[in-house]
Amino acid sequence: MVIFRCRCTAANGWQPHTVRGAMSGALKKTLGLMVTPGKIEGRGRGYRIW
């Protein structure tokens, strides 16, 4: 699954640093999922969740 930062900020009204914090705090540390940040050409920054 890939989550794009721009969609999270638009959907929730969050700032980009809040999205990063949610990805690393809630998904990575709390749930133990592997979250890999990256940039996809033409779509912006995203996070791959394993």
Backbone as XML, in Angstrom:
<?xml version="1.0"?>
<chain id="A" units="angstrom">
  <residue number="1" name="MET">
    <atom name="N" x="0.847" y="-1.168" z="0.000"/>
    <atom name="CA" x="0.000" y="0.000" z="0.000"/>
    <atom name="C" x="0.893" y="1.232" z="0.000"/>
  </residue>
  <residue number="2" name="VAL">
    <atom name="N" x="0.518" y="2.224" z="-0.766"/>
    <atom name="CA" x="1.249" y="3.483" z="-0.799"/>
    <atom name="C" x="0.298" y="4.600" z="-0.393"/>
  </residue>
  <residue number="3" name="ILE">
    <atom name="N" x="0.715" y="5.407" z="0.573"/>
    <atom name="CA" x="-0.062" y="6.563" z="1.004"/>
    <atom name="C" x="0.701" y="7.813" z="0.589"/>
  </residue>
  <residue number="4" name="PHE">
    <atom name="N" x="0.016" y="8.723" z="-0.099"/>
    <atom name="CA" x="0.658" y="9.953" z="-0.549"/>
    <atom name="C" x="0.402" y="11.075" z="0.440"/>
  </residue>
  <residue number="5" name="ARG">
    <atom name="N" x="1.476" y="11.782" z="0.774"/>
    <atom name="CA" x="1.409" y="12.857" z="1.755"/>
    <atom name="C" x="0.439" y="13.955" z="1.335"/>
  </residue>
  <residue number="6" name="CYS">
    <atom name="N" x="0.399" y="14.290" z="0.064"/>
    <atom name="CA" x="-0.478" y="15.367" z="-0.393"/>
    <atom name="C" x="-1.946" y="14.998" z="-0.197"/>
  </residue>
  <residue number="7" name="ARG">
    <atom name="N" x="-2.285" y="13.733" z="-0.356"/>
    <atom name="CA" x="-3.678" y="13.314" z="-0.155"/>
    <atom name="C" x="-4.042" y="13.328" z="1.319"/>
  </residue>
  <residue number="8" name="CYS">
    <atom name="N" x="-3.102" y="12.952" z="2.175"/>
    <atom name="CA" x="-3.365" y="12.978" z="3.622"/>
    <atom name="C" x="-3.542" y="14.409" z="4.113"/>
  </residue>
  <residue number="9" name="THR">
    <atom name="N" x="-2.730" y="15.320" z="3.615"/>
    <atom name="CA" x="-2.842" y="16.705" z="4.060"/>
    <atom name="C" x="-4.153" y="17.316" z="3.580"/>
  </residue>
  <residue number="10" name="ALA">
    <atom name="N" x="-4.569" y="16.993" z="2.368"/>
    <atom name="CA" x="-5.814" y="17.543" z="1.829"/>
    <atom name="C" x="-7.038" y="16.936" z="2.522"/>
  </residue>
  <residue number="11" name="ALA">
    <atom name="N" x="-7.006" y="15.637" z="2.758"/>
    <atom name="CA" x="-8.160" y="14.954" z="3.349"/>
    <atom name="C" x="-8.370" y="15.322" z="4.821"/>
  </residue>
  <residue number="12" name="ASN">
    <atom name="N" x="-7.277" y="15.487" z="5.549"/>
    <atom name="CA" x="-7.376" y="15.731" z="6.983"/>
    <atom name="C" x="-7.123" y="17.175" z="7.392"/>
  </residue>
  <residue number="13" name="GLY">
    <atom name="N" x="-6.608" y="17.971" z="6.476"/>
    <atom name="CA" x="-6.263" y="19.345" z="6.810"/>
    <atom name="C" x="-5.004" y="19.426" z="7.659"/>
  </residue>
  <residue number="14" name="TRP">
    <atom name="N" x="-4.172" y="18.379" z="7.597"/>
    <atom name="CA" x="-2.942" y="18.318" z="8.390"/>
    <atom name="C" x="-1.790" y="18.968" z="7.655"/>
  </residue>
  <residue number="15" name="GLN">
    <atom name="N" x="-0.789" y="19.383" z="8.410"/>
    <atom name="CA" x="0.461" y="19.874" z="7.844"/>
    <atom name="C" x="1.324" y="18.665" z="7.480"/>
  </residue>
  <residue number="16" name="PRO">
    <atom name="N" x="2.254" y="18.818" z="6.506"/>
    <atom name="CA" x="3.103" y="17.678" z="6.122"/>
    <atom name="C" x="3.886" y="17.059" z="7.282"/>
  </residue>
  <residue number="17" name="HIS">
    <atom name="N" x="4.356" y="17.866" z="8.228"/>
    <atom name="CA" x="5.118" y="17.296" z="9.338"/>
    <atom name="C" x="4.216" y="16.462" z="10.262"/>
  </residue>
  <residue number="18" name="THR">
    <atom name="N" x="2.925" y="16.770" z="10.304"/>
    <atom name="CA" x="1.986" y="15.981" z="11.100"/>
    <atom name="C" x="1.760" y="14.620" z="10.461"/>
  </residue>
  <residue number="19" name="VAL">
    <atom name="N" x="1.693" y="14.585" z="9.130"/>
    <atom name="CA" x="1.541" y="13.316" z="8.414"/>
    <atom name="C" x="2.765" y="12.434" z="8.661"/>
  </residue>
  <residue number="20" name="ARG">
    <atom name="N" x="3.952" y="13.031" z="8.582"/>
    <atom name="CA" x="5.176" y="12.259" z="8.853"/>
    <atom name="C" x="5.163" y="11.700" z="10.267"/>
  </residue>
  <residue number="21" name="GLY">
    <atom name="N" x="4.735" y="12.501" z="11.224"/>
    <atom name="CA" x="4.671" y="12.051" z="12.609"/>
    <atom name="C" x="3.683" y="10.917" z="12.799"/>
  </residue>
  <residue number="22" name="ALA">
    <atom name="N" x="2.543" y="11.006" z="12.131"/>
    <atom name="CA" x="1.545" y="9.939" z="12.228"/>
    <atom name="C" x="2.068" y="8.652" z="11.619"/>
  </residue>
  <residue number="23" name="MET">
    <atom name="N" x="2.775" y="8.780" z="10.508"/>
    <atom name="CA" x="3.331" y="7.579" z="9.867"/>
    <atom name="C" x="4.366" y="6.904" z="10.759"/>
  </residue>
  <residue number="24" name="SER">
    <atom name="N" x="5.266" y="7.688" z="11.319"/>
    <atom name="CA" x="6.322" y="7.084" z="12.128"/>
    <atom name="C" x="5.828" y="6.694" z="13.513"/>
  </residue>
  <residue number="25" name="GLY">
    <atom name="N" x="4.939" y="7.483" z="14.098"/>
    <atom name="CA" x="4.475" y="7.200" z="15.451"/>
    <atom name="C" x="3.421" y="6.116" z="15.508"/>
  </residue>
  <residue number="26" name="ALA">
    <atom name="N" x="2.321" y="6.327" z="14.814"/>
    <atom name="CA" x="1.188" y="5.401" z="14.915"/>
    <atom name="C" x="1.428" y="4.101" z="14.158"/>
  </residue>
  <residue number="27" name="LEU">
    <atom name="N" x="1.872" y="4.213" z="12.922"/>
    <atom name="CA" x="1.999" y="3.012" z="12.106"/>
    <atom name="C" x="3.287" y="2.239" z="12.367"/>
  </residue>
  <residue number="28" name="LYS">
    <atom name="N" x="4.386" y="2.955" z="12.471"/>
    <atom name="CA" x="5.678" y="2.290" z="12.598"/>
    <atom name="C" x="5.944" y="1.813" z="14.026"/>
  </residue>
  <residue number="29" name="LYS">
    <atom name="N" x="5.842" y="2.706" z="14.975"/>
    <atom name="CA" x="6.189" y="2.357" z="16.354"/>
    <atom name="C" x="5.078" y="1.599" z="17.072"/>
  </residue>
  <residue number="30" name="THR">
    <atom name="N" x="3.848" y="2.077" z="16.963"/>
    <atom name="CA" x="2.745" y="1.470" z="17.706"/>
    <atom name="C" x="2.298" y="0.144" z="17.098"/>
  </residue>
  <residue number="31" name="LEU">
    <atom name="N" x="2.092" y="0.113" z="15.784"/>
    <atom name="CA" x="1.594" y="-1.096" z="15.138"/>
    <atom name="C" x="2.691" y="-2.020" z="14.636"/>
  </residue>
  <residue number="32" name="GLY">
    <atom name="N" x="3.934" y="-1.524" z="14.603"/>
    <atom name="CA" x="5.061" y="-2.348" z="14.174"/>
    <atom name="C" x="5.130" y="-2.589" z="12.681"/>
  </residue>
  <residue number="33" name="LEU">
    <atom name="N" x="4.472" y="-1.741" z="11.889"/>
    <atom name="CA" x="4.525" y="-1.886" z="10.434"/>
    <atom name="C" x="5.805" y="-1.254" z="9.893"/>
  </residue>
  <residue number="34" name="MET">
    <atom name="N" x="6.244" y="-1.740" z="8.756"/>
    <atom name="CA" x="7.424" y="-1.169" z="8.115"/>
    <atom name="C" x="6.966" y="-0.052" z="7.182"/>
  </residue>
  <residue number="35" name="VAL">
    <atom name="N" x="7.435" y="1.167" z="7.421"/>
    <atom name="CA" x="7.059" y="2.338" z="6.633"/>
    <atom name="C" x="8.309" y="2.863" z="5.939"/>
  </residue>
  <residue number="36" name="THR">
    <atom name="N" x="8.258" y="2.916" z="4.603"/>
    <atom name="CA" x="9.394" y="3.372" z="3.815"/>
    <atom name="C" x="8.995" y="4.622" z="3.034"/>
  </residue>
  <residue number="37" name="PRO">
    <atom name="N" x="9.634" y="5.774" z="3.299"/>
    <atom name="CA" x="9.310" y="6.979" z="2.539"/>
    <atom name="C" x="9.981" y="6.959" z="1.169"/>
  </residue>
  <residue number="38" name="GLY">
    <atom name="N" x="9.386" y="7.668" z="0.235"/>
    <atom name="CA" x="9.977" y="7.751" z="-1.095"/>
    <atom name="C" x="9.260" y="8.793" z="-1.929"/>
  </residue>
  <residue number="39" name="LYS">
    <atom name="N" x="9.801" y="9.036" z="-3.114"/>
    <atom name="CA" x="9.198" y="9.994" z="-4.029"/>
    <atom name="C" x="8.871" y="9.271" z="-5.322"/>
  </residue>
  <residue number="40" name="ILE">
    <atom name="N" x="7.652" y="9.432" z="-5.787"/>
    <atom name="CA" x="7.214" y="8.807" z="-7.021"/>
    <atom name="C" x="7.039" y="9.914" z="-8.050"/>
  </residue>
  <residue number="41" name="GLU">
    <atom name="N" x="7.714" y="9.760" z="-9.166"/>
    <atom name="CA" x="7.726" y="10.787" z="-10.203"/>
    <atom name="C" x="6.315" y="11.135" z="-10.663"/>
  </residue>
  <residue number="42" name="GLY">
    <atom name="N" x="5.991" y="12.408" z="-10.608"/>
    <atom name="CA" x="4.697" y="12.891" z="-11.060"/>
    <atom name="C" x="3.591" y="12.795" z="-10.017"/>
  </residue>
  <residue number="43" name="ARG">
    <atom name="N" x="3.853" y="12.143" z="-8.890"/>
    <atom name="CA" x="2.809" y="11.990" z="-7.869"/>
    <atom name="C" x="3.210" y="12.570" z="-6.528"/>
  </residue>
  <residue number="44" name="GLY">
    <atom name="N" x="4.497" y="12.857" z="-6.325"/>
    <atom name="CA" x="4.947" y="13.464" z="-5.095"/>
    <atom name="C" x="5.492" y="12.446" z="-4.097"/>
  </residue>
  <residue number="45" name="ARG">
    <atom name="N" x="5.610" y="12.862" z="-2.852"/>
    <atom name="CA" x="6.144" y="12.004" z="-1.803"/>
    <atom name="C" x="5.077" y="11.049" z="-1.295"/>
  </residue>
  <residue number="46" name="GLY">
    <atom name="N" x="5.529" y="9.870" z="-0.976"/>
    <atom name="CA" x="4.594" y="8.870" z="-0.469"/>
    <atom name="C" x="5.277" y="7.957" z="0.524"/>
  </residue>
  <residue number="47" name="TYR">
    <atom name="N" x="4.502" y="7.113" z="1.154"/>
    <atom name="CA" x="4.994" y="6.170" z="2.144"/>
    <atom name="C" x="4.481" y="4.796" z="1.791"/>
  </residue>
  <residue number="48" name="ARG">
    <atom name="N" x="5.400" y="3.856" z="1.625"/>
    <atom name="CA" x="5.016" y="2.468" z="1.351"/>
    <atom name="C" x="4.891" y="1.774" z="2.695"/>
  </residue>
  <residue number="49" name="ILE">
    <atom name="N" x="3.741" y="1.134" z="2.914"/>
    <atom name="CA" x="3.490" y="0.461" z="4.181"/>
    <atom name="C" x="3.489" y="-1.037" z="3.936"/>
  </residue>
  <residue number="50" name="TRP">
    <atom name="N" x="4.317" y="-1.753" z="4.687"/>
    <atom name="CA" x="4.464" y="-3.210" z="4.543"/>
    <atom name="C" x="3.822" y="-3.909" z="5.688"/>
  </residue>
</chain>
